[in-house]
Amino acid sequence: MNLGERVLNYVNDILDGTIPAGQKHIWACQRFLNDLEHTQEDDCWFYFDIEQLYDFYEWAKQFKHFKGVLAGQYIELTDFQLFVAANIFGFLHKKTHKRRFLRAFIELARKNAKSQFLAIVASYITFLSDQLEECYIAGWNRQQSSLVYNDIVKQLSACDMLHGKYKEAYGKITHFRSGSIIVPLSKEAKKTGEGTNPSLGIVDEYKDHETSEIHDVIDSGMGARENTLMFIITTAGTNLNGPCFKEYKYCSQVLDPENPVENDEYFIIICELDKDDDIKDEKNWIKANPIVATYEAGIKKLRSDLKLAVDNPEKMRTFLTKRMNIWVDQKENGYMDMTRWNACGRDLDWEELRGCEVVVGIDLSAKIDLTSVNFEAKKDKKYLIKNHSFMPEETIALRAKTDRAHYQLWAKDGWITPTPGAVVDYSFIKRYIKDKEEKYGLIIKEIPADPWNATQFTQDMESEGYTVVEMRQGIKTLGEATKDFREQVYQGNVVHDNSPVLAFAMANAVTKSDSNDNIMLDKSKSTERIDPAAATINSHARAMHGDFKPDINELTDDYLTMMGW
């Protein structure tokens, strides 16, 4: 079977469902067929040259696998890789005969030979050109940039045909005949990229890039070149405010045939599970793993990783992003998946708590910072959450700047009570609790609080007849509650009032664990404020031991169902 038939068969297998694929992968295949048909029309500005695909295919066969189950064998491109290569190298401009696609965005799960493929692309473009080509590989740091670069070095050093035709020294590969170079860059060396004239830019694991600065340095240097290619390759990540997620959203729009956004010079392939796919169904795994899920050793590894993630929710975030290529709104070691948290929010009025038994969790931080209270009640098998915070008037502007938070706006909207002076006046907190109790007939069962900084507050509340429970901040005390509260959120058993202050804290919260995988919120590692979240866990540590507490054996399946996995 020739290469053209292999590519067309692959595309048709995707489109007719023979090979399971995500919607965006299907769109990419349909786009390819549409483009091929368009080349037969007189007004089409590009054409398809199958010989370009053969050239890339034969070049790839000169190199060997150097890791994995195929180590030592010569590389035979998979049908998926041929499809990608056919798009990038096969479509050419009619007038210039240069590549049609000036950009490429490839997103798929890890261990699907991304670095290997990029290494082949880099040497193919730089070693077979009659011109001086400059290839720059951009990771967010030097280590990331070196991953693809090291793969290139290993491929070249094991290729007898290329011995004596290049040199590698001081972090640069130079091809003797053309003078072409391959160089790794990183943020630390971004100034090195200024003034360069790249023809090929490879941005590796773009989801790890905090800003687009390295990408932009390379991209801006391509202005004086013809036949350039900016290549972004990545897995899904967790930074939904970062440059990669923005690129992912734009590329998704370009692929969507119902969306008016068009870009005929941008090749895109996104391999991911669809929204309602079950991550436990092995038939879905190939959607994110077009190579790994085609052989038994790969499937076995995915099974093992899934079991670890189900048994230990702390590992689920990594499994979803790296193995299923699903974007997750949760920072590294982050406590809460914010997509699931937001799904539990609604307009929760105090009247819904009228007459309820409540636990009031307190987090009394340093008096110059945010201090929070959390009212938690159980009603109709749901945990109802009302959270409020306090901050000194004289420090609110400064803290808004240092914490990068909208404290002034939140105070204006009533989510934070500013207290007079430079320190929190605890009398405002006591008054707030008592006012809510009296106005809505609340039955305050307990007030759990961290004893740190709380001696006088505790004495005052106890003198007024409240039961104050000492809530020491340790895994032994809070571990079960920290896990259970998240389980309840993921099952949809928590209702909160969309407090932006509490959402800010939940998004900031990270965890630490012990040797038995028990967890608690880690204030020392949370670079931003988490006090409202800490108050919530304090309340839940007592509220969870009421009438409604699902059997722990039921949590895993429900947990996965609520997550849409």
Residue pairs with C-beta under 8 A, 6 or more apart in sequence:
1 9
3 50
3 53
3 54
3 57
3 82
3 86
4 50
4 53
6 79
6 82
7 53
7 79
7 82
7 83
7 86
9 79
10 19
10 29
10 79
10 80
10 82
10 83
11 29
11 32
11 33
11 83
12 18
13 19
14 21
14 25
14 26
14 29
15 26
15 29
15 30
15 33
19 286
20 283
20 284
20 286
20 287
21 29
21 271
21 286
21 287
22 270
22 271
22 272
22 273
22 274
22 287
22 288
23 274
24 252
24 255
24 268
24 269
24 270
24 271
24 272
25 269
25 270
25 271
25 272
25 287
25 290
27 255
27 256
27 257
28 255
28 268
28 269
28 270
29 83
30 257
31 255
31 257
32 83
32 86
32 87
35 46
35 48
35 91
36 48
38 44
39 46
39 47
39 48
39 91
44 94
45 93
45 94
45 95
46 91
46 92
46 93
46 94
46 100
46 264
47 91
47 92
47 94
48 90
48 91
48 92
49 90
49 92
50 90
52 89
52 90
52 92
53 82
53 85
53 86
53 89
53 90
55 89
55 128
56 85
56 89
56 120
56 124
57 77
57 82
57 85
59 120
59 123
59 124
59 128
60 75
60 77
60 81
60 120
60 124
61 74
61 75
61 76
62 74
62 159
62 161
62 162
63 74
63 75
63 119
63 120
63 155
63 158
63 159
64 71
64 72
64 73
64 74
64 75
64 155
64 158
64 159
65 71
65 72
65 73
65 74
65 75
65 116
66 72
66 154
66 155
66 158
69 295
69 297
75 116
75 120
77 85
78 113
78 290
78 291
78 294
80 290
80 291
81 113
81 117
81 291
83 269
84 106
84 117
84 267
84 269
87 101
87 267
87 269
88 99
88 101
88 104
88 121
88 229
88 267
89 99
91 99
91 100
91 101
92 98
92 99
92 100
93 99
93 100
96 226
96 227
98 226
98 227
99 227
99 229
100 264
100 265
101 229
101 265
101 266
101 267
102 228
102 229
102 230
102 265
102 266
103 229
103 230
103 231
103 232
103 263
103 265
103 266
103 267
104 229
104 230
104 231
104 232
104 233
104 266
104 267
104 268
105 232
105 233
105 247
105 248
105 251
105 266
105 267
105 268
105 269
105 270
106 114
106 231
106 232
106 233
106 234
106 268
106 269
106 270
107 233
107 234
107 235
107 236
107 248
107 251
107 269
107 270
107 271
107 272
107 325
108 114
108 235
108 269
108 270
108 271
108 272
108 288
108 289
108 290
108 325
109 235
109 271
109 288
109 289
109 292
109 322
109 323
109 324
109 325
110 235
110 322
110 323
111 289
111 292
111 298
111 301
112 271
112 289
112 290
112 291
112 292
113 291
114 204
114 233
115 147
115 148
115 151
115 204
116 151
116 155
118 137
118 148
118 151
118 202
118 204
118 231
118 233
119 148
119 151
119 152
119 155
120 155
121 200
121 202
121 231
122 135
122 137
122 148
122 152
122 182
122 200
122 202
123 152
123 155
123 156
123 182
125 133
125 135
125 199
125 200
125 229
126 133
126 135
126 173
126 175
126 178
126 180
126 181
126 182
126 200
127 162
127 165
127 166
127 175
127 178
127 180
129 178
129 180
130 178
131 178
131 180
131 199
132 178
132 179
132 180
133 178
133 180
133 181
133 199
133 200
134 180
134 181
134 183
134 196
134 197
134 198
134 199
134 200
135 180
135 181
135 182
135 183
135 198
135 199
135 200
135 201
135 202
136 183
136 184
136 185
136 193
136 196
136 198
136 200
136 201
136 202
136 218
137 145
137 148
137 149
137 182
137 183
137 184
137 185
137 202
137 204
138 145
138 184
138 185
138 186
138 193
138 201
138 202
138 203
138 204
138 214
138 215
138 218
139 145
139 146
139 147
139 148
139 184
139 185
139 186
139 204
139 205
139 208
140 186
140 187
140 205
140 208
140 209
140 210
140 214
141 186
141 187
141 188
142 184
142 186
142 188
142 189
144 186
144 204
144 205
144 208
145 184
145 185
145 186
145 204
146 184
147 204
148 184
148 202
148 204
149 171
149 173
149 182
149 184
152 173
152 182
153 168
153 173
156 162
156 166
156 168
156 173
157 168
165 175
165 176
165 177
166 173
166 174
166 175
166 176
167 173
167 174
167 176
168 174
171 183
171 184
172 181
172 182
172 183
173 181
173 182
173 183
174 180
174 181
175 181
185 192
185 193
185 214
185 217
185 218
186 214
187 213
187 214
190 213
190 214
190 217
193 214
193 217
193 218
193 221
194 217
194 221
195 221
196 218
196 221
197 221
197 222
197 224
197 225
198 218
198 221
198 222
198 225
198 228
199 222
199 225
199 227
199 228
199 229
200 228
200 229
200 231
201 215
201 218
201 219
201 222
201 228
201 229
201 230
201 231
202 231
202 233
203 209
203 214
203 215
203 218
203 230
203 231
203 232
203 233
203 234
204 233
204 234
205 233
205 234
205 235
206 215
206 232
206 233
206 234
206 243
206 244
206 247
207 234
207 235
207 236
207 237
207 238
207 239
207 242
207 244
207 245
207 321
208 237
208 244
209 215
209 242
209 243
209 244
210 239
210 242
211 242
211 243
212 243
215 230
215 232
215 243
218 230
219 230
222 228
222 230
232 244
232 247
234 244
235 321
235 322
235 325
236 248
236 272
236 320
236 321
236 322
236 324
236 325
236 326
236 327
236 328
237 244
237 245
237 321
237 327
238 317
238 321
238 327
238 328
238 329
238 330
238 331
238 332
238 334
239 245
239 331
240 327
240 329
245 327
248 270
248 327
250 261
251 266
251 268
251 270
252 270
253 259
253 261
254 261
254 262
254 263
254 266
254 268
255 268
255 270
270 325
271 287
271 288
271 289
271 290
271 325
272 287
272 288
272 324
272 325
272 326
273 279
273 284
273 287
273 288
273 324
273 325
273 326
274 287
275 564
276 564
277 284
277 287
277 565
278 284
278 560
278 565
279 306
279 319
279 320
279 324
279 560
279 565
280 306
280 560
280 565
282 293
282 299
282 302
282 303
285 292
285 293
285 299
285 302
285 324
286 293
286 294
288 323
288 324
288 325
288 326
289 298
289 302
289 323
291 298
292 298
292 299
292 301
292 302
293 299
293 302
302 323
305 315
305 319
305 323
306 319
306 323
308 315
308 319
309 315
309 316
309 318
309 319
309 320
310 316
310 556
310 560
312 517
313 483
313 486
313 487
313 559
314 333
314 511
314 513
314 517
314 519
316 563
317 328
317 330
317 334
317 337
320 326
320 328
320 565
321 327
321 328
328 337
328 339
329 337
329 338
329 339
329 507
330 336
330 337
330 338
331 507
331 508
331 510
332 510
333 510
333 511
333 512
333 522
333 525
334 507
334 509
334 510
334 511
335 482
335 486
335 506
335 509
335 510
335 511
335 519
335 521
335 533
336 486
336 489
336 506
336 507
336 509
336 533
337 490
337 563
338 503
338 506
338 507
340 489
340 490
340 562
340 563
341 489
341 496
341 503
341 506
342 498
342 503
343 492
344 489
344 492
344 494
344 495
344 496
345 495
345 496
345 497
345 498
345 503
346 495
346 497
346 498
347 497
347 498
348 384
348 385
348 386
348 495
348 496
348 497
348 498
350 386
350 436
350 439
350 440
351 440
352 379
352 384
353 375
353 377
353 379
353 384
353 386
353 440
353 442
354 440
354 441
354 442
355 440
355 441
355 442
355 443
356 377
356 378
356 379
356 384
356 442
356 443
357 377
357 378
357 442
357 443
357 445
357 546
358 375
358 376
358 377
358 442
358 443
358 444
358 445
359 375
359 376
359 377
359 444
359 445
359 446
359 447
359 448
359 539
359 540
359 542
359 543
360 373
360 374
360 375
360 376
360 433
360 444
360 446
360 447
360 448
360 539
361 373
361 374
361 376
361 447
361 448
361 449
361 471
361 535
361 536
361 537
361 538
361 539
361 540
361 541
361 542
362 372
362 373
362 374
362 429
362 447
362 448
362 449
362 450
362 454
362 457
362 535
362 538
363 371
363 372
363 373
363 449
363 450
363 531
363 532
363 534
363 535
363 538
364 371
364 426
364 429
364 449
364 450
364 452
364 453
364 454
364 457
365 371
365 453
365 531
366 453
367 392
367 423
367 424
367 453
368 392
368 395
368 399
368 422
368 423
368 424
369 391
369 395
369 399
369 424
369 529
369 531
370 389
370 390
370 391
370 399
370 407
370 416
370 501
370 529
370 531
370 532
371 389
371 390
371 391
371 424
371 426
371 429
371 531
372 387
372 388
372 389
372 390
372 501
372 505
372 531
372 532
372 534
372 535
373 387
373 388
373 389
373 429
373 432
373 433
373 535
374 385
374 386
374 387
374 502
374 532
374 535
374 536
374 538
374 539
375 385
375 386
375 387
375 436
375 442
375 539
376 383
376 384
376 385
376 536
376 539
376 540
376 543
377 383
377 384
377 442
377 543
378 384
378 543
378 546
378 547
378 548
381 493
381 548
382 493
382 494
382 495
383 485
383 488
383 493
383 494
383 495
383 540
383 543
384 495
384 496
385 494
385 495
385 496
385 497
385 502
385 536
386 496
386 497
387 496
387 497
387 499
387 501
387 502
387 532
387 535
387 536
388 415
388 416
388 417
388 432
388 499
389 415
389 416
389 417
389 501
389 531
389 532
390 416
390 417
390 418
390 419
390 424
390 428
390 429
390 432
391 399
391 407
391 411
391 416
391 417
391 418
391 419
391 424
392 418
392 419
392 420
392 421
392 422
392 423
392 424
393 418
393 419
393 420
393 421
394 421
394 422
395 422
396 407
396 408
396 411
396 416
396 418
397 407
397 408
399 405
399 407
400 406
400 407
400 408
403 528
403 529
404 528
405 504
405 528
405 529
406 500
407 416
410 416
410 500
410 501
411 417
411 418
413 500
415 499
415 500
415 501
416 501
417 428
417 432
419 425
419 428
426 456
426 457
426 460
429 457
430 457
430 460
430 461
430 464
433 444
433 447
433 461
434 464
436 442
437 444
444 466
445 467
445 542
446 467
446 468
446 469
446 542
447 461
447 466
447 467
447 468
447 469
448 468
448 469
448 470
448 471
448 538
448 539
448 541
448 542
449 457
449 458
449 468
449 469
449 470
449 471
449 538
450 471
450 472
450 473
450 534
450 538
451 458
451 470
451 471
451 472
452 473
458 468
458 470
461 468
462 468
469 542
471 477
471 478
471 538
471 541
471 542
473 520
473 523
473 534
474 520
475 512
475 513
475 514
475 518
475 519
475 520
477 541
478 520
478 521
478 537
478 538
478 541
479 514
479 518
479 519
479 520
480 518
480 541
480 544
481 537
481 540
481 541
481 544
482 511
482 519
482 520
482 521
482 537
483 518
483 519
484 540
484 544
484 549
485 494
485 536
485 537
485 540
485 544
487 555
487 559
488 494
488 544
490 559
490 562
490 563
491 550
491 555
491 558
491 559
491 562
492 562
493 550
496 502
499 532
501 532
502 532
502 533
502 536
504 528
504 529
504 532
505 529
505 530
505 531
505 532
505 533
505 534
506 532
506 533
508 526
508 527
508 528
508 529
508 530
508 533
509 521
509 526
509 530
509 533
510 521
510 522
510 525
510 526
511 519
511 520
511 521
511 522
512 519
512 520
512 522
512 525
513 519
520 537
521 530
521 533
521 534
521 537
523 530
523 534
550 558
